[in-house]
Amino acid sequence: MFNLFRYFSTLSLILIGLSAGLLGVAYREISVRQLTTLAEERNMAMVRVFENAHGDQLASLLATSLGRDSDMLLEAPEARELQAGLARLMQGTATVGVTLYNRLGVVVFATDPEQVGEIRLGEQSLRTALAGTVSSDLIRHDSVGSTSARRTSRSDLLATWLPLGTPGQAAEGVLEVQQDVTGFLASFRRSQWIVTGVLVGVFGFLFLMQLLVVRRAQGIMREQSRSIEVSRNTLEVQVDARTQELRRANRLLEGEIAERRQAESKLNYLAYHDPLTGLANRRYFIERLEKSLVDAARKRHRVAVLFIDLDQFKQVNDSLGHVIGDELLVAVATGLSEHVRLIDMIARLGGDEFICVMEAVRTDDEVATLAREVIAAFDSPFRIGGHDLYLSASIGISVFPNDGDSVGDLLRNADTAMYRAKAMGRGHYHFYTPEMTREAQERIRIESLLRRALDNAELSVHLQPQVDARDGRLVGAEALLRWNSPELGEVPPMRFIPLAEDSGMIIPLGDWVLRESCRQVMAWEEGGFVLPQVSVNLSVKQLERPEFIDNLQAILNETGLAPSRLKLEITESVVMTVDNAFVLLDRLRRLGIGLALDDFGTGYSSLSYLKMLPVQQLKIDRSFVVGIGRNSEDEAIIHSVMALANSLEFDVVAEGVETEEQATFLTGAGCHQLQGYLHGRAVPAGEFRSRWSNLLT
């Protein structure tokens, strides 16, 4: 006979347990939600107080954070003011940590200075806040940092991320506030245990009462013939309920499978596409090109690879910021995809480098046509963030199978050809030739030897005299770098200076020449030989360095040379290339350092720039001097330069003076100083002093 007592006692125990569990979960969920809401409101109130007290510092720190490293951010005056103000605001409150992020996810301020400079754009809560939505998370920390101390006990924190900026728009920054809710949670847990105890007592009492009732019913059922039918009906109800549960579980499983497939599809897309532009990435490009090469080899077709580098992108990225730079890259990718017809595949390798593939190439003219289409895509400006941005592209081309039979060879050779195109000027393309590889290998060898030359004392400073045009009196000397390599012998400056410019070696080399020239002048003076002034050429790379003027001031202080005895020679390209060139040159001039415009007349020669430059001297290029007595146009140009210099009150130095005829003409034209083989070649410091000491005596 069916045992009703045993069945109902077991079922009741299960139902009581489930009910107690559900009530406990519901109670905990409601309590945690109330706690989170309360703590979030307190965090938001703290942020409002913080914004009201230090809104200007917050806005200033966010506006100037782009491009700063962690040390610069920590040393910023705004950061120190915020740190002090925040310590006062947090005193006596449950707030234990505040972190400020800019729109790129970089920590620009934090109560824990070790976090400054970290990039946390991958955190979901931060991205949610950057999209304009307040986000909060309950977290557990082993330690909690504050502005004054660090606790070592485990603590519960509520972190709230609040967007900063205009509501309804993308956030200009995010402020994360962490509140210690350990006490709240401890109180909640005590309350939970109390509620659990009450529930256990109530349900225990109900369970006992039910046992008594069921036990009585069991006796009645023994006397009644309907007990079997009642038990069967109860079992059918349970089977039906279980069936419904299984159906619901099956639907949930199908939804989970669909979500997983969607996630796998998204991951597969990200694995083969550039997340910024949506173009194929390096991995997809390599796999696709490998298949194209196999197919081309089988069909005896040719495949062209075009390596594209944007010429002025770095200047845009540095001056307008990475956000504008990213938008510009997207616009370039769109323009190439929409306007270049002959591309079979286009990919972004990274940075400002793109790559195109043209399959089934019949002639080089077809590839050249594609290259011209790519260059033409940059004819119109890109309108980004209210700016009209003009770019051009340099393109290197390699063709399978002539220039390589593998992806690596074709990419490397196209990259080499691209550098040759860039050397030709902006907006050019160039096909690869085997000679380029040999030249590239030679460049790598020279660069390696040049890096060792500075440490191995292979470099020296030679000096070429600059004399007064009227009486031949020594008025200065130009310092010129020379390299005597044990492996290469005497290396001409035209061979290694451009390479040093491209590789960045020109910065340590330029600093060395400055220091050595100043040191040599002061050493001569201690020995009784006074050189009135020394001229040193200044590279655009040096002037672009923010610390250049401080380094120059340190060299002058170290050597003891008066600033008025140092003259820096710059070219017109420096003025046109360097941002804030006029401001930087004016700072140099106010230090008392002389400035000369080198190779005048061979570059831009913009009079509007010339009249604003704080220079005192123009140097007539040798290319005009050699035409004296042979080319009336060169002589006319020299007269024009002299008239211009006189009107602007500039001194004039003529370079490359080799004959008395040239010296006489220049002196008659009003030139102030002469420099060239007529008065001496560039020689080592010892030989220079020996010659001019004898002449002076």
C-alpha positions in Angstrom: 0.0 0.0 0.0 1.2 3.5 -0.8 2.9 5.1 2.2 1.4 8.6 2.3 3.2 9.6 5.4 6.7 9.0 4.0 5.8 10.7 0.7 4.4 13.8 2.2 7.1 14.2 4.8 9.9 14.0 2.1 8.0 16.3 -0.3 7.4 18.9 2.5 11.0 18.9 3.5 12.0 19.6 -0.1 9.4 22.3 -0.6 10.3 24.0 2.7 14.0 23.9 1.7 13.2 25.4 -1.7 11.0 28.1 -0.3 13.5 29.0 2.4 16.2 29.2 -0.3 14.1 31.4 -2.6 13.1 33.7 0.2 16.7 34.0 1.3 17.9 34.8 -2.3 15.1 37.3 -2.7 15.9 39.0 0.6 19.6 39.1 -0.3 19.0 40.5 -3.8 16.7 43.2 -2.5 19.1 44.1 0.3 22.1 44.2 -1.9 20.2 46.3 -4.5 19.2 48.8 -1.8 22.7 48.9 -0.4 24.1 49.4 -3.9 21.6 52.2 -4.7 22.3 53.9 -1.4 26.1 53.6 -1.8 25.9 54.7 -5.5 23.9 57.8 -4.5 26.6 58.6 -1.9 29.3 58.2 -4.5 27.4 60.4 -6.9 27.0 63.0 -4.2 30.7 62.8 -3.4 31.4 63.3 -7.1 29.2 66.4 -7.3 31.0 67.8 -4.2 34.3 67.0 -5.9 33.2 68.6 -9.2 31.9 71.8 -7.4 35.2 72.1 -5.4 37.7 71.2 -8.1 35.9 71.3 -11.5 38.4 73.6 -13.1 41.3 71.3 -12.1 39.5 68.3 -13.4 38.7 69.9 -16.8 42.3 71.2 -17.1 43.8 67.8 -16.3 41.5 66.0 -18.8 42.2 68.6 -21.5 46.0 68.3 -21.2 46.3 64.6 -20.4 46.7 63.4 -24.1 50.3 62.7 -25.0 51.5 63.0 -21.3 53.3 60.1 -19.6 52.8 59.0 -16.0 55.6 61.2 -14.6 54.2 64.3 -16.4 50.7 63.6 -15.1 51.9 63.1 -11.5 53.9 66.3 -11.6 51.1 68.4 -13.1 50.0 71.2 -10.8 46.4 70.3 -11.2 47.1 66.7 -10.0 48.8 68.0 -6.8 45.9 70.4 -6.1 43.4 67.6 -6.7 45.3 65.3 -4.4 45.3 67.8 -1.6 41.7 68.8 -2.1 40.5 65.2 -2.3 42.3 64.3 0.9 40.2 67.0 2.7 36.9 65.9 1.1 37.4 62.2 1.8 38.4 62.8 5.5 35.8 61.2 7.7 33.8 59.6 4.9 33.6 56.0 3.6 35.1 57.0 0.3 38.5 55.2 0.0 39.6 55.8 -3.6 39.1 58.1 -6.6 40.4 57.5 -10.1 40.1 59.9 -13.1 40.2 58.5 -16.7 40.4 60.5 -19.9 38.4 59.5 -23.0 41.1 57.1 -24.1 40.8 55.0 -20.9 44.2 56.3 -19.5 44.4 56.9 -15.7 45.3 60.6 -15.5 44.7 61.0 -11.7 44.3 58.6 -8.8 44.5 58.6 -5.0 47.0 55.7 -5.5 49.8 57.4 -7.6 51.0 54.0 -8.9 47.9 53.7 -11.0 48.6 56.9 -13.0 49.4 56.2 -16.6 47.7 52.8 -16.8 45.3 52.1 -19.7 42.0 50.4 -18.7 39.9 50.8 -21.8 39.3 47.0 -21.7 37.2 47.3 -18.6 33.4 47.0 -19.4 32.3 49.4 -16.6 34.7 52.1 -17.9 33.5 51.7 -21.5 29.9 51.9 -20.2 30.7 55.2 -18.4 32.5 56.6 -21.5 29.3 56.0 -23.4 27.5 58.3 -21.0 25.9 55.8 -18.5 26.6 55.6 -14.7 27.9 52.1 -13.8 28.5 50.5 -10.3 30.1 47.2 -9.2 30.4 45.6 -5.8 34.0 44.2 -5.5 36.1 42.5 -2.9 39.6 43.7 -2.3 42.4 42.3 -0.1 43.6 45.8 0.5 42.1 49.3 0.2 44.2 52.3 -0.7 43.5 55.8 0.4 45.1 59.2 0.3 46.5 58.7 3.8 46.9 55.0 4.6 46.5 51.4 3.3 44.5 48.8 5.2 45.6 45.2 4.9 42.2 43.5 5.9 39.8 42.3 3.3 37.2 44.9 2.5 34.0 45.2 0.4 33.9 48.1 -2.0 31.3 49.7 -4.2 32.9 51.2 -7.3 30.9 53.8 -9.2 32.0 55.1 -12.7 30.4 58.4 -13.6 30.8 60.1 -17.0 32.1 63.7 -17.1 30.9 66.2 -19.7 27.7 67.2 -21.5 24.8 64.8 -20.9 23.7 62.9 -23.9 27.1 63.1 -25.5 30.2 60.9 -25.3 32.0 61.5 -22.0 35.1 63.7 -21.9 36.3 61.6 -19.0 35.2 59.2 -16.3 35.5 59.5 -12.5 35.6 56.3 -10.5 34.7 56.5 -6.8 35.2 53.6 -4.5 33.3 53.5 -1.2 34.0 51.1 1.6 30.7 49.2 2.3 32.2 46.6 4.6 30.2 47.8 7.6 26.9 47.8 5.5 27.6 44.2 4.3 28.5 43.0 7.8 25.2 44.4 9.1 23.4 42.9 6.2 24.9 39.4 6.9 23.9 39.6 10.5 20.4 40.5 9.5 20.4 37.6 7.0 21.4 35.1 9.7 18.5 36.4 11.8 16.0 36.1 9.0 17.3 32.7 8.2 16.9 31.6 11.8 13.3 32.9 11.8 12.5 31.2 8.5 13.9 27.9 9.8 11.8 28.1 12.9 8.6 29.0 11.1 9.1 26.3 8.4 10.1 23.8 11.0 6.9 24.4 12.9 4.9 24.1 9.7 6.7 20.9 8.9 5.9 19.3 12.2 2.2 20.4 11.9 2.1 18.8 8.5 3.6 15.6 9.7 0.8 15.3 12.2 -1.9 15.9 9.6 -0.4 13.5 7.1 0.0 10.9 9.7 -3.6 11.1 10.5 -4.5 11.1 6.8 -2.4 8.0 6.4 -4.7 6.1 8.8 -7.8 7.4 7.0 -6.4 6.3 3.6 -5.9 2.8 4.8 -9.6 2.6 5.3 -10.5 4.2 2.0 -10.3 2.5 -1.3 -9.6 5.8 -3.2 -6.0 6.2 -1.8 -4.5 4.6 -4.9 -6.4 6.9 -7.3 -5.3 10.0 -5.3 -1.7 8.9 -5.4 -1.9 8.3 -9.2 -3.3 11.8 -9.8 -0.7 13.4 -7.7 2.1 11.6 -9.7 0.6 12.7 -13.0 0.6 16.3 -11.9 4.3 16.0 -10.9 5.2 14.5 -14.3 3.5 17.3 -16.1 5.3 19.9 -14.1 8.7 18.2 -14.7 7.9 18.1 -18.5 7.3 21.8 -18.5 10.6 22.4 -16.7 12.5 20.3 -19.3 10.9 22.2 -22.1 12.0 25.5 -20.6 15.5 24.1 -20.0 15.7 23.0 -23.7 14.7 26.5 -24.9 17.3 28.1 -22.7 19.9 25.7 -24.0 19.0 26.6 -27.6 19.4 30.3 -26.8 22.8 29.7 -25.2 24.0 27.8 -28.3 22.8 30.7 -30.6 24.6 33.3 -28.4 27.8 31.2 -28.5 27.7 30.9 -32.3 27.2 34.7 -32.5 30.2 35.3 -30.2 32.3 32.9 -32.2 31.4 34.7 -35.4 32.3 38.1 -33.9 35.7 36.7 -32.6 36.4 35.3 -36.0 35.7 38.7 -37.6 38.0 40.5 -35.1 40.7 38.0 -35.7 40.8 38.9 -39.4 39.9 42.6 -39.5 41.3 45.8 -38.3 39.1 47.0 -35.4 39.5 50.7 -36.3 39.0 50.8 -40.1 37.2 47.4 -40.7 39.8 46.6 -43.4 41.6 43.2 -43.5 44.3 43.0 -40.9 47.9 41.7 -41.3 46.9 38.1 -40.5 44.1 38.1 -43.1 46.3 39.8 -45.6 49.1 37.3 -45.2 46.7 34.3 -45.5 45.0 35.7 -48.5 48.2 36.7 -50.3 49.7 33.2 -49.7 46.7 31.7 -51.4 46.9 34.3 -54.2 50.6 33.4 -54.8 49.9 29.7 -54.9 47.1 30.3 -57.5 49.3 32.7 -59.5 52.2 30.2 -59.6 49.9 27.5 -60.9 48.3 29.8 -63.5 51.6 31.6 -64.2 50.1 35.0 -63.4 51.8 38.0 -61.7 50.7 39.6 -58.5 51.6 43.1 -57.4 51.9 44.3 -53.8 51.7 48.0 -53.1 53.0 49.3 -49.7 51.3 52.6 -48.9 52.6 55.0 -46.2 50.9 58.3 -45.4 53.4 61.2 -45.6 52.1 63.8 -43.2 50.1 61.6 -40.8 52.6 61.9 -37.9 52.3 65.7 -37.9 48.5 65.5 -37.8 48.5 62.8 -35.0 51.0 64.8 -32.9 49.4 68.2 -33.4 45.6 67.4 -33.3 45.6 64.2 -31.1 45.0 60.5 -31.6 41.2 60.8 -31.8 41.5 63.0 -34.9 44.3 60.7 -36.1 42.0 57.6 -35.8 39.2 59.4 -37.6 41.6 60.3 -40.4 42.7 56.7 -40.8 39.1 55.6 -41.1 38.5 58.3 -43.7 41.6 57.2 -45.7 40.4 53.6 -45.5 37.0 54.5 -46.8 38.5 56.7 -49.6 40.8 53.9 -50.8 38.0 51.3 -50.7 35.5 53.5 -52.6 37.6 55.4 -55.1 40.4 53.0 -56.2 38.9 50.6 -58.7 41.8 48.2 -59.5 42.4 46.9 -55.9 41.7 43.2 -55.4 42.4 43.4 -51.7 43.3 46.2 -49.3 44.5 45.8 -45.7 45.9 47.9 -42.9 49.1 46.6 -41.4 49.1 49.1 -38.5 49.7 52.7 -37.8 49.5 54.7 -41.0 50.6 51.8 -43.3 48.2 50.2 -45.8 48.8 47.5 -48.3 47.1 46.7 -51.6 47.1 43.7 -53.8 46.5 43.5 -57.5 46.1 40.0 -59.0 46.5 38.7 -62.5 48.8 41.6 -63.5 49.6 41.7 -67.2 51.9 44.7 -67.4 53.7 47.1 -65.1 51.6 49.9 -66.6 48.5 48.4 -65.0 50.3 48.5 -61.6 51.4 52.1 -62.2 47.8 53.0 -63.1 46.7 51.6 -59.7 49.4 53.5 -57.9 48.3 56.7 -59.6 44.7 56.0 -58.6 45.8 55.6 -54.9 47.8 58.8 -55.0 44.8 60.6 -56.7 42.6 59.5 -53.8 44.5 62.0 -51.7 44.0 65.0 -54.0 41.0 66.3 -52.0 41.3 67.2 -48.3 39.8 65.1 -45.5 37.3 67.0 -43.4 37.8 65.8 -39.9 36.6 67.5 -36.7 36.3 70.9 -38.4 39.8 70.6 -40.0 40.6 70.3 -43.7 43.5 67.8 -43.6 45.7 67.4 -46.6 47.7 64.1 -46.9 49.7 62.4 -49.6 50.9 58.8 -50.0 54.3 57.3 -50.8 53.9 53.9 -52.5 56.5 51.1 -52.9 55.7 48.3 -55.4 57.0 44.7 -55.6 55.7 42.1 -58.2 55.5 38.4 -57.9 57.5 36.4 -59.0 60.3 38.8 -60.2 60.7 40.5 -56.8 60.1 37.6 -54.5 58.2 34.3 -54.3 57.0 34.6 -50.7 54.8 37.0 -48.7 57.7 38.0 -46.6 60.0 38.8 -49.5 57.3 40.8 -51.3 56.4 42.8 -48.2 60.0 43.6 -47.4 60.8 44.6 -51.0 57.7 46.7 -51.3 58.6 48.5 -48.0 62.1 49.1 -49.3 60.7 50.6 -52.6 58.4 52.8 -50.5 61.3 54.4 -48.8 62.8 55.1 -52.2 59.5 56.7 -53.2 59.4 58.8 -50.0 63.0 60.0 -50.8 61.7 61.4 -54.1 59.2 63.6 -52.3 55.6 63.4 -51.3 53.0 61.6 -53.5 55.3 59.3 -55.5 55.5 55.6 -56.2 58.5 53.5 -57.1 59.0 49.9 -58.3 61.4 47.6 -56.4 64.8 46.9 -57.9 67.5 44.5 -56.5 69.8 47.5 -56.0 67.5 48.8 -53.3 68.1 45.7 -51.2 71.8 46.2 -51.4 71.4 49.9 -50.5 69.2 49.0 -47.6 71.7 46.5 -46.3 74.4 49.1 -46.7 72.3 51.6 -44.8 71.8 49.1 -42.0 75.5 48.5 -41.8 76.4 52.2 -41.7 73.7 52.9 -39.1 75.1 50.1 -36.9 78.7 51.4 -37.2 77.5 55.0 -36.6 75.8 54.0 -33.3 79.2 52.6 -32.2 81.2 55.5 -33.5 80.0 57.9 -30.8 81.2 55.5 -28.0 84.4 54.6 -29.8 85.7 58.1 -30.3 85.5 57.8 -34.1 83.9 61.2 -34.5 85.6 64.6 -34.5 84.7 68.3 -35.1 86.4 70.1 -37.9 86.2 73.8 -38.2 86.0 76.0 -41.3 86.9 79.7 -40.8 84.5 82.6 -41.4 86.3 85.9 -42.1 85.4 89.5 -42.5 84.9 90.3 -46.2 86.8 93.6 -46.0 90.0 92.8 -44.1 90.1 89.0 -43.9 89.9 89.1 -40.1 88.7 85.8 -38.4 85.2 86.4 -37.0 84.1 82.9 -36.4 84.1 79.3 -37.6 81.6 76.7 -38.6 81.8 73.4 -36.7 81.4 70.4 -39.1 81.1 66.7 -38.0 83.5 64.2 -39.5 83.6 60.4 -39.1 86.7 58.3 -39.5 85.5 54.7 -39.3 88.0 51.8 -38.9 85.8 49.7 -41.3 84.8 52.3 -43.8 87.6 54.9 -43.6 86.7 58.6 -44.0 82.9 58.6 -44.4 81.6 61.7 -46.2 78.9 63.7 -44.3 76.5 63.4 -47.1 76.6 59.6 -46.7 75.9 59.4 -43.0 74.1 62.6 -42.0 70.9 61.8 -43.9 70.9 58.3 -42.4 71.3 59.8 -38.9 68.3 62.1 -39.6 66.1 59.1 -40.6 67.2 56.9 -37.8 67.1 59.5 -35.0 70.8 59.3 -34.4 71.1 62.9 -35.3 69.8 63.9 -31.8 72.7 62.4 -29.8 75.2 63.4 -32.6 73.9 67.0 -32.6 74.2 67.2 -28.8 77.7 65.9 -29.0 78.7 68.4 -31.7 77.3 71.2 -29.6 79.1 70.2 -26.4 82.4 69.4 -28.2 82.3 72.8 -30.1 81.6 74.8 -27.0 84.2 72.9 -25.0 86.9 73.4 -27.7 86.3 77.2 -27.9 86.7 77.5 -24.1 89.8 75.3 -24.1 91.4 77.5 -26.7 90.5 80.6 -24.7 92.3 79.2 -21.7 95.3 78.7 -23.9 95.3 82.2 -25.2 93.5 81.7 -28.5 90.1 83.4 -28.8 87.6 82.4 -31.4 84.9 85.1 -31.5 82.0 82.8 -32.4 81.4 79.2 -33.4 78.5 78.1 -35.7 76.7 74.8 -35.3 74.1 73.4 -37.7 70.8 72.5 -36.1 68.7 69.6 -37.3 64.9 69.7 -37.4 64.9 66.5 -35.3 66.7 68.4 -32.5 64.4 71.4 -32.6 61.4 69.0 -32.4 62.6 67.7 -29.0 60.8 69.5 -26.2 63.9 69.3 -24.0 66.3 70.7 -26.6 66.5 74.3 -25.2 67.0 73.0 -21.7 69.8 70.7 -22.9 71.4 73.5 -24.8 71.3 75.7 -21.7 72.9 72.9 -19.7 75.7 72.6 -22.3 76.4 76.3 -22.1 76.4 76.2 -18.3 78.7 73.1 -18.3 81.3 74.5 -20.7 81.1 78.2 -19.6 80.6 79.5 -23.2 78.7 82.8 -23.4 75.5 82.4 -25.4 76.5 85.3 -27.7 79.5 83.3 -28.9 77.3 80.5 -30.2 75.5 80.7 -33.5 73.0 78.1 -34.6 72.4 77.6 -38.3 68.9 76.4 -39.4 67.5 75.7 -42.9 64.2 77.0 -44.2 62.8 73.4 -44.0 63.2 73.6 -40.2 61.0 76.6 -40.1 58.3 75.1 -42.3 58.3 71.7 -40.6 58.6 72.2 -36.8 55.4 73.3 -35.0 55.8 76.5 -33.1 59.2 77.1 -34.8 58.9 80.9 -34.4 58.3 80.5 -30.6 61.2 78.1 -30.2 63.6 80.3 -32.2 62.5 83.4 -30.3 63.4 81.6 -27.0 66.8 80.8 -28.4 67.3 84.5 -29.4 66.3 85.7 -26.0 68.9 83.5 -24.5 71.4 85.5 -26.5 72.3 82.8 -29.0 72.8 83.9 -32.6 70.7 82.5 -35.4 71.6 82.1 -39.1 69.4 81.0 -42.0 71.4 78.5 -43.9 71.2 77.7 -47.7 69.1 80.8 -48.2 67.3 80.9 -51.6 67.3 77.1 -52.1 64.2 76.3 -50.2 60.8 78.0 -49.6 62.3 81.5 -49.4 59.0 82.9 -48.1 59.3 86.6 -47.4 56.3 86.5 -45.1 58.2 84.0 -42.9 61.5 85.7 -43.3 60.4 89.0 -41.8 59.0 87.2 -38.7 62.1 85.0 -38.1 64.3 86.2 -35.1 67.5 85.5 -37.2 70.4 87.9 -37.6 72.2 86.4 -40.5 71.6 84.9 -44.0 73.9 82.4 -45.6 74.1 82.6 -49.4 74.3 79.0 -50.7 77.4 77.9 -52.6 75.2 77.1 -55.7 74.9 80.8 -56.3 78.5 81.7 -55.5 80.0 79.4 -58.1 78.1 81.3 -60.9 79.9 84.6 -60.2 81.6 85.7 -63.4 79.9 83.1 -65.4 76.1 83.4 -64.8 74.5 86.8 -64.6 71.3 85.3 -63.1 73.3 84.0 -60.1 74.9 87.5 -59.7 71.5 89.1 -59.9 70.2 86.8 -57.2 73.1 87.7 -54.9 72.4 91.4 -55.4 68.8 90.8 -54.6 69.7 88.9 -51.4 72.0 91.7 -50.3 69.3 94.3 -50.9 66.8 92.2 -48.9 69.3 91.6 -46.1 70.2 95.3 -45.9 66.5 96.3 -45.7 65.9 93.7 -42.9 69.2 94.6 -41.2 70.6 91.0 -41.6 74.3 90.1 -41.8 75.2 88.0 -44.9 77.7 85.1 -45.1 78.6 83.7 -48.5 79.5 80.0 -48.6 81.7 78.2 -51.1 84.0 81.2 -51.8 87.0 79.7 -53.7 88.5 82.4 -55.8 89.6 86.0 -55.4 87.1 87.0 -58.2 84.2 85.7 -56.1 85.5 87.4 -53.0 85.9 90.7 -54.8 82.4 90.5 -56.2 80.8 89.6 -52.9 82.7 92.3 -51.0 81.6 94.9 -53.6 78.0 93.7 -53.3 78.1 94.4 -49.6 78.5 90.8 -48.2 79.8 90.9 -44.6 81.5 87.5 -44.2 83.1 84.9 -46.4 83.5 81.2 -45.9 85.1 78.7 -48.3 88.3 77.1 -49.6 89.8 80.6 -50.4 90.2 81.2 -46.7 90.5 77.6 -45.5 89.0 74.2 -45.6 87.4 72.5 -42.6 90.3 71.1 -40.6 90.8 69.5 -37.2 90.8 71.7 -34.2 94.6 71.5 -33.7 95.4 72.4 -37.3 92.8 75.3 -37.2 94.4 76.9 -34.1 97.9 76.4 -35.4 97.2 78.2 -38.7 95.1 81.1 -37.3 97.4 81.6 -34.3 100.3 82.2 -36.7 98.2 84.5 -38.9 97.1 86.6 -35.9 100.6 86.9 -34.7 
